[in-house]
């Protein structure tokens, strides 16, 4: 057995003060060489102002100063806070709160009271409708339309009531971002800031232009009367932009989560990984439901308001279609088109978000190859699929109705019914010529009776012809 009495690499008998040996053997074969392998220190550079916090431990430390979702939608939130309708306070980054005694709430209350006072002052000087030679019924409907334009003032206190729930949804997004970063090792790839900035700039310009065109073509207006109409028009369409960004965020996160889950199963397939993605998807599904609950009363009112505006605007257009379009029809057509577009946009975006959160994710799960996985992983995938079936992800406004394309279709069908009723009511009103000549009632009755009989006869003839042709085709086929 051999014993080692010395170590040439790590000597223990030679003292080394200050890194240099005191004694060195003169024999070359026993010469000890000491190498200084201390790494050179990297010079400390100042952190760039353009860097995104945190710079250290970017893949491990999940605490960050700015939450991604809020920072992406920040331009629209800023406009809504300036308008005094969304008094959210942020004591620190990543924490959203609603406080009744906050400066933001005080500012919102003062601004809203000023707007109410201004509208009450202008009510003494109502807008004058452009009078024409046509009947008074259509002009009365148009006058009601300008009163309906002021209805969105009700949404301001409603939004104050729902601000607390909106803040909770934003805090839920912060928790989702943290868990996603722990699971995937990267920040949530949401890039909506440019779209939000474009919405925040474009909507005030287009809304102001629309109000000016409407007032120029339909009423005798004064510049002072435009202020409340411009404010409420911007508020209505800015809420549409806010809704679009929320739904687009849900769609992007659902697609990213589905792609990451499918990519993770290509390399590793442990049951724990599937369980983590299932828990993350359940959080996303809850955020989808909470988005509708947090904005329940606001967007219920917005949808009904748009329905009323569309009905009155299209009636104003149809009531004078027999006499041709005039100048005031430009404002009515513009109002109807913008309102229909906004209503469809709200319903379509919510439908698209719900589809991505649930249906697309189920497709990814059904495409997973289970043959190479162990029993636990297969069980977790099946439980994941069952969770997507049992947890609804539709955006529902407080359980009253789901916001999807079916809602848009139902509102349009109801609108057509009301338009028919309004047009029938207009036809039933006698004209001034009939009032001046009552002795012609019998003649008009005879004319209408003859017209009705001719229409009935023609309808019967057409029905007989179609029935005969159908019987001949059946005989040929037999």
C-alpha positions in Angstrom: 0.0 0.0 0.0 1.4 3.4 -1.0 1.1 6.5 1.1 1.2 10.1 -0.2 3.2 12.3 2.1 3.1 15.4 0.1 0.8 17.2 -2.3 2.4 19.2 -5.1 -0.8 20.9 -6.1 -2.1 22.0 -2.7 1.0 22.1 -0.3 0.2 22.2 3.3 3.6 22.6 4.8 4.7 25.7 2.9 3.4 29.0 4.4 2.1 31.4 1.7 2.0 34.9 3.1 0.6 37.5 0.6 0.4 34.8 -2.1 4.2 34.1 -2.4 6.0 31.0 -0.9 8.6 31.6 1.8 10.7 28.6 0.9 11.2 27.1 -2.6 13.1 23.9 -3.1 16.2 24.4 -5.2 15.7 21.1 -6.9 13.8 21.6 -10.2 11.8 18.4 -9.8 10.4 19.5 -6.5 9.8 23.1 -7.5 6.3 24.4 -6.5 4.6 26.9 -8.8 1.7 29.0 -7.6 -0.7 30.5 -10.2 -2.9 33.4 -9.5 -6.3 32.4 -10.9 -8.3 35.1 -9.3 -10.7 36.4 -12.1 -10.5 40.0 -13.1 -13.3 42.0 -11.7 -15.7 43.4 -14.3 -15.9 47.2 -14.1 -19.3 48.3 -12.8 -21.2 50.3 -15.4 -24.2 52.5 -14.6 -27.6 51.0 -15.5 -29.1 52.5 -18.7 -32.1 54.7 -18.3 -33.9 52.7 -21.1 -33.5 49.4 -19.2 -36.6 47.5 -18.0 -36.5 46.6 -14.3 -35.4 44.3 -13.0 -32.1 43.8 -14.8 -30.7 41.3 -12.2 -31.9 37.7 -11.9 -34.3 38.3 -14.9 -35.1 34.6 -15.1 -35.3 33.9 -11.3 -36.5 37.1 -9.6 -40.2 37.5 -10.6 -40.7 40.7 -8.7 -40.9 43.6 -11.2 -41.9 47.2 -10.8 -44.2 47.6 -13.8 -47.0 45.1 -14.5 -47.2 44.3 -18.2 -50.9 44.4 -18.8 -51.5 47.9 -17.2 -48.4 49.3 -19.0 -49.7 48.1 -22.4 -53.2 49.6 -21.8 -51.9 52.7 -20.0 -52.7 55.3 -22.7 -56.4 54.4 -22.7 -56.5 54.3 -18.9 -54.8 57.7 -18.8 -57.5 59.2 -21.1 -60.3 57.7 -18.9 -58.7 59.0 -15.7 -58.4 62.5 -17.3 -62.1 62.4 -18.1 -62.8 61.5 -14.5 -64.5 58.1 -15.1 -61.9 55.6 -13.9 -60.4 56.9 -10.5 -57.9 54.0 -10.0 -55.0 54.7 -7.6 -51.6 53.0 -7.8 -49.7 53.3 -4.5 -47.0 51.1 -5.9 -46.4 49.5 -9.3 -48.4 46.3 -9.7 -51.0 47.3 -7.1 -54.3 48.9 -8.2 -56.8 50.2 -5.7 -60.0 52.2 -5.5 -60.3 54.7 -2.6 -63.3 56.9 -2.1 -61.2 59.6 -0.4 -58.3 59.6 -3.0 -57.3 62.7 -4.9 -58.3 60.9 -8.2 -61.8 60.3 -6.9 -62.1 63.9 -5.8 -61.0 65.2 -9.2 -63.5 62.9 -10.9 -66.4 64.1 -8.7 -65.6 67.8 -9.3 -65.3 67.2 -13.0 -68.6 65.3 -13.2 -70.5 68.0 -11.1 -69.1 70.7 -13.5 -70.3 68.7 -16.5 -73.8 68.3 -14.9 -74.0 72.0 -14.2 -73.0 72.8 -17.7 -75.6 70.6 -19.2 -78.3 72.0 -17.0 -77.3 75.5 -18.0 -77.4 74.6 -21.7 -80.9 73.0 -21.2 -82.2 76.5 -21.0 -81.0 77.0 -24.6 -81.9 73.8 -26.3 -80.6 72.9 -29.7 -82.9 74.0 -32.5 -83.8 71.3 -35.0 -83.6 72.3 -38.6 -87.3 72.6 -39.6 -88.3 71.5 -43.0 -91.6 71.1 -45.0 -92.0 67.5 -44.0 -94.1 66.1 -41.2 -93.4 67.0 -37.6 -93.2 63.4 -36.4 -89.7 62.8 -37.9 -88.4 66.1 -36.5 -89.7 65.1 -33.1 -87.8 61.8 -33.3 -84.6 63.6 -34.3 -85.1 66.0 -31.4 -85.4 63.0 -29.1 -82.2 61.7 -30.6 -80.2 64.7 -29.3 -81.6 64.1 -25.9 -80.6 60.5 -26.1 -77.0 61.6 -26.9 -76.7 62.8 -23.3 -77.6 59.5 -21.8 -73.9 58.3 -21.4 -73.7 60.7 -18.5 -75.2 57.9 -16.5 -72.2 55.7 -17.1 -69.8 57.9 -15.2 -71.2 57.1 -11.6 -71.7 53.5 -12.8 -68.0 53.3 -13.7 -67.1 54.7 -10.3 -69.0 51.9 -8.7 -67.2 49.3 -10.9 -63.7 50.7 -10.5 -63.0 48.6 -7.5 -63.8 45.4 -9.5 -61.7 46.6 -12.4 -58.8 47.2 -10.0 -59.1 43.6 -8.8 -59.0 42.3 -12.3 -55.8 44.3 -13.0 -54.3 42.8 -9.8 -55.3 39.3 -11.0 -53.4 40.0 -14.2 -50.3 40.8 -12.1 -50.6 37.4 -10.4 -51.0 35.7 -13.7 -47.9 37.4 -15.0 -45.9 36.2 -12.0 -47.0 32.6 -12.3 -46.4 32.6 -16.1 -42.9 33.9 -15.5 -42.2 31.2 -12.9 -43.5 28.5 -15.3 -42.0 29.6 -18.6 -39.0 31.6 -17.5 -39.9 34.7 -19.5 -42.1 37.7 -19.3 -45.6 37.6 -20.7 -45.2 38.6 -24.4 -48.0 41.2 -24.7 -47.3 44.1 -27.1 -50.4 46.3 -27.3 -48.9 49.6 -26.3 -48.8 51.0 -29.9 -52.4 50.0 -30.5 -53.5 51.6 -27.2 -51.6 54.8 -28.0 -53.3 54.9 -31.5 -56.7 54.4 -29.9 -56.0 57.2 -27.3 -55.1 59.6 -30.1 -57.5 58.7 -32.9 -60.8 58.3 -31.0 -60.9 61.9 -29.6 -60.2 63.3 -33.1 -62.8 61.1 -34.9 -65.4 61.6 -32.2 -65.1 65.4 -32.2 -65.4 65.4 -36.0 -68.5 63.3 -35.9 -70.2 65.6 -33.4 -69.4 68.7 -35.5 -70.7 67.1 -38.7 -73.9 65.9 -36.9 -74.6 69.4 -35.5 -73.8 71.2 -38.7 -76.2 69.1 -40.7 -79.1 68.6 -38.3 -79.4 71.5 -35.8 -78.8 75.2 -35.4 -75.9 74.9 -32.9 -73.7 77.2 -31.0 -70.0 76.3 -30.3 -70.7 76.2 -26.5 -73.3 73.4 -27.0 -70.8 71.0 -28.5 -68.8 70.6 -25.2 -71.0 67.9 -23.5 -71.8 66.1 -26.7 -68.0 65.9 -27.6 -67.2 64.7 -24.1 -69.9 62.0 -24.1 -69.1 60.9 -27.6 -65.4 60.5 -26.7 -66.4 58.6 -23.6 -68.6 56.1 -25.5 -66.0 55.2 -28.1 -63.1 55.2 -25.6 -65.0 52.6 -23.7 -65.2 50.6 -26.9 -61.4 50.9 -27.3 -60.9 49.9 -23.6 -63.1 46.8 -24.2 -61.1 45.9 -27.3 -57.8 46.0 -25.4 -59.1 43.8 -22.6 -60.5 41.2 -25.1 -57.3 41.3 -27.2 -55.2 40.8 -24.1 -57.2 37.6 -23.3 -56.8 36.4 -26.9 -53.1 36.9 -26.9 -52.5 35.3 -23.6 -54.6 32.3 -24.5 -52.7 31.8 -27.7 -49.3 32.2 -26.0 -50.3 29.8 -23.3 -51.5 27.2 -25.8 -48.3 27.4 -27.8 -46.1 27.1 -24.7 -48.0 24.1 -23.5 -47.7 22.3 -26.8 -44.0 23.2 -27.0 -43.3 21.9 -23.5 -45.0 18.6 -24.2 -42.7 18.0 -27.2 -39.6 17.7 -25.0 -40.8 16.7 -21.5 -44.0 15.2 -20.4 -44.1 15.0 -16.6 -47.5 15.1 -14.9 -46.5 18.1 -12.8 -45.9 20.2 -15.8 -49.3 19.5 -17.2 -50.8 20.3 -13.8 -49.1 23.7 -13.7 -50.4 24.6 -17.1 -53.8 23.6 -16.1 -53.7 25.8 -13.0 -52.5 28.7 -15.2 -55.3 28.2 -17.7 -57.9 28.1 -14.9 -56.6 31.5 -13.8 -56.9 32.8 -17.4 -60.5 31.5 -17.6 -61.3 33.2 -14.3 -59.9 36.5 -15.7 -62.1 36.1 -18.7 -65.2 35.8 -16.6 -64.1 38.5 -14.2 -63.7 40.9 -17.1 -67.3 40.7 -17.9 -68.4 40.8 -14.3 -66.2 43.9 -13.6 -67.7 45.8 -16.5 -71.2 44.4 -16.1 -73.5 47.5 -15.7 -71.3 49.8 -17.8 -71.4 47.7 -20.9 -75.0 46.6 -20.4 -75.9 50.3 -20.6 -73.6 50.9 -23.5 -75.1 48.1 -25.6 -78.7 49.3 -24.9 -77.7 52.9 -25.6 -76.2 51.9 -28.9 -79.3 49.9 -29.7 -81.5 53.0 -29.1 -79.2 55.3 -31.1 -79.2 52.9 -34.1 -83.0 52.5 -34.1 -83.7 56.2 -34.0 -81.0 57.1 -36.6 -82.1 54.4 -39.1 -85.8 55.4 -38.6 -84.8 59.0 -39.4 -83.3 57.9 -42.6 -86.1 55.6 -43.7 -88.9 58.1 -42.9 -87.7 60.4 -45.7 -86.4 57.9 -48.1 -89.3 58.4 -50.5 -88.5 62.1 -50.8 -84.8 61.6 -51.3 -81.9 62.3 -48.9 -81.2 65.8 -47.6 -78.4 67.5 -45.6 -79.6 66.3 -42.2 -79.5 62.7 -43.5 -75.7 62.9 -43.5 -75.5 63.2 -39.8 -78.1 60.5 -39.3 -76.2 58.1 -41.6 -72.9 58.9 -39.9 -74.3 58.3 -36.5 -76.0 55.0 -37.5 -72.8 53.7 -39.2 -70.5 54.5 -36.2 -73.0 53.1 -33.7 -73.5 49.8 -35.6 -69.7 49.5 -36.0 -69.1 50.0 -32.3 -71.8 47.5 -31.3 -70.5 44.9 -33.7 -66.9 45.6 -32.5 -67.8 45.0 -28.8 -69.7 41.8 -29.6 -67.1 40.4 -32.0 -64.1 41.0 -29.8 -65.7 39.3 -26.8 -66.7 36.4 -29.0 -63.1 36.1 -30.4 -61.6 36.2 -26.9 -63.9 33.5 -25.5 -63.2 31.4 -28.6 -59.4 31.6 -28.0 -59.5 31.0 -24.3 -61.6 27.8 -24.6 -62.1 26.3 -28.1 -58.6 26.9 -29.4 -57.1 25.5 -26.2 -59.3 22.4 -26.4 -58.0 21.8 -30.0 -54.4 22.0 -28.7 -55.2 19.4 -26.0 -56.9 17.1 -28.4 -53.9 17.2 -30.7 -51.5 16.0 -27.9 -49.9 12.6 -28.5 -50.5 10.5 -25.4 -48.9 7.2 -26.5 -45.4 8.1 -25.3 -46.5 9.6 -22.0 -46.7 7.8 -18.7 -50.0 7.0 -17.0 -49.9 10.1 -14.7 -49.3 12.5 -17.5 -52.1 11.0 -19.5 -54.4 11.4 -16.5 -53.4 15.0 -16.1 -54.1 15.8 -19.8 -57.5 14.2 -19.5 -58.2 16.2 -16.4 -57.0 19.4 -18.2 -59.5 18.7 -21.1 -62.3 18.1 -18.6 -61.4 21.4 -16.8 -61.9 23.3 -20.1 -65.3 21.7 -20.5 -66.5 22.4 -17.0 -65.2 25.9 -16.6 -67.0 28.3 -18.9 -64.9 31.1 -20.4 -67.6 33.2 -22.0 -67.6 36.9 -21.3 -70.9 37.4 -19.5 -72.2 40.7 -18.3 -73.1 39.7 -14.8 -75.0 36.7 -16.0 -77.6 38.8 -17.8 -76.3 37.8 -21.3 -73.2 36.6 -23.0 -71.3 39.2 -25.2 -70.8 37.4 -28.5 -72.0 37.6 -32.1 -75.4 36.1 -31.1 -76.0 39.2 -29.1 -75.4 41.4 -32.1 -77.8 39.4 -34.2 -80.5 39.5 -31.5 -80.2 43.3 -31.1 -80.4 43.8 -34.9 -83.5 41.5 -35.1 -85.2 43.5 -32.3 -84.2 46.7 -34.0 -86.0 45.7 -37.2 -89.1 45.0 -35.3 -89.2 48.4 -33.7 -88.4 50.1 -37.0 -91.5 48.4 -38.6 -93.6 49.6 -35.7 -92.4 53.2 -36.0 -92.9 53.2 -39.8 -96.4 51.9 -39.4 -97.1 54.5 -36.8 -95.9 57.2 -39.1 -98.1 55.9 -42.0 -101.1 56.0 -39.7 -100.8 59.7 -38.9 -103.0 61.7 -41.3 -101.4 64.4 -43.4 -102.4 68.0 -43.5 -104.1 67.6 -46.9 -106.4 64.9 -45.5 -107.4 67.2 -42.6 -108.4 70.0 -45.1 -110.4 67.7 -47.3 -112.5 65.3 -45.1 -115.0 64.7 -47.9 -112.5 62.6 -49.8 -112.4 59.9 -47.1 -114.8 57.7 -49.0 -112.8 58.0 -52.1 -109.5 57.2 -50.3 -111.2 54.2 -48.6 -112.4 52.9 -52.0 -108.9 53.4 -53.4 -107.3 51.6 -50.5 -109.9 48.7 -50.7 -109.3 48.3 -54.4 -105.5 48.3 -53.8 -105.8 45.7 -51.1 -108.1 43.5 -53.3 -105.6 43.7 -56.2 -102.7 42.8 -54.0 -104.6 39.8 -52.5 -105.5 38.6 -56.0 -102.0 38.9 -57.3 -100.7 37.1 -54.2 -103.2 34.2 -54.8 -102.2 33.9 -58.4 -98.5 33.8 -57.6 -99.1 31.1 -54.9 -101.1 29.0 -57.3 -98.4 29.2 -60.0 -95.6 28.2 -57.5 -97.7 25.3 -56.2 -98.3 24.0 -59.7 -94.7 24.2 -60.6 -93.7 22.3 -57.4 -96.1 19.5 -58.2 -94.8 19.2 -61.8 -91.2 18.9 -60.5 -92.2 16.2 -58.0 -94.0 14.2 -60.7 -90.9 14.4 -62.9 -88.7 13.2 -60.1 -91.0 10.2 -59.4 
